[in-house]
Amino acid sequence: SITQDLQNRLTDFTGLNARVRFDMGADGTIAVDAKNGAPSIADESMEADCTIRVSVENMEKLMAGALNPMLAYTLGKLKVDGSMGVAMKVAALLEE
C-alpha cells in the first residue's frame, strides 16, 4: 500500500522541515509530519505546508520512479496547494 511505502521511506523526509499531505481524492489522504524530529505518518487533518493532489495510480508511479514529478505537474496529473518549494523537495525525495 502507499501508506506502507511512505512509512518505509519516512527517513527520506528527515530534514524536510515541513508537513505534507498527499490527497488522493476518494481513495483517501496520507499526511507526513517532518516538521520537528523524526518524520511520521500524521493525522490527515493536520495543517499542511503543502498539499499534493494526485490519483492513487499516479502516486504509485511516482513512488516507483515511473512518473517524473515535474512532468506529472506540467500535464496536470499532480496539483500542488501551498508551498511549491516543499513540493519540489518532496518530488526529489519520491524520485530516489
N, C-alpha and C positions, 0 to 999 in steps of 0.2 A: 504494500500500500504506500501511497505518497507520504502519509504521516510517518510510517516506519522508516522510509527512505530519509526523510528530513531528520528524524530522531537520530539515525545513524550518522548523519552528516552535521550534527549540531556544532561540533568542534570547529568546523569550517567557518562558522559565523562568529567565532571569537574575535573581538576587536572591531566588529561592525559598529558597535555603539548605537544601535537603533532597534526599533520594534517594527517588524514586518508582518503584514497579513497577506496570505495567499487566498484570494476569493475565487472559488471555483463554482460560483453560482449555486444551482440546485444541488450540486454534489458536495457542498459544504465549504467551510473555511478553516484554514490552519494558520495559527499565529506563532511567530518565533520572537521571543524576547531576548535580544542580545544587547540590551542596554547596559546592564550592570552585572558584573560577574559572569558565571558560566551561562552560556546560551541555553534556553529551554523552550519547550513547546508550551505556549501560554494559552490563557483563556481567550477565545476568539473575539470576545467583546472588548478586549483591551484597546486603548487608544494606540494607533499605529503611526509611525513616522511616514510609512509608505504602504500603500495597498496595491498589490499586483493582482489584476483581474485576468484570469486565464482559464481555459477549459481543462478538465482533468487530462484529456488526451494530450493537449499541448504541454501541460505541466510535466507529464511523464516523458515526453520527447525532450523537453528542456533538461530534465534531470539525467536523461540517458545520453545527453550530448548530441542528440539527433536533430535538434532545432536551435538555431542561433538566436539568442535573445534579442539582439538588435534587429534582425530580420523579422522576427515574430512581432516586435513592436511596430516596425515600419509597415508590415502587412495588416496590422490591426488585430493580430491573434492574441496580443497581450496588451493590456491597458494599465497605465500607472496613475494612481491618485496619490498626491503628496510629494515627497522628496524624490526628484529624479536622480540626485546623487546617490541616495541609498539604493534606489532601483538598479543603478549601474553597478554598484558594488555587489549586490545580490546576484545580478546576472553573471558577473565574473565568477562568483562562488559556485553557482549552479553548473557552469561550464566545466569546472575542474574534474 
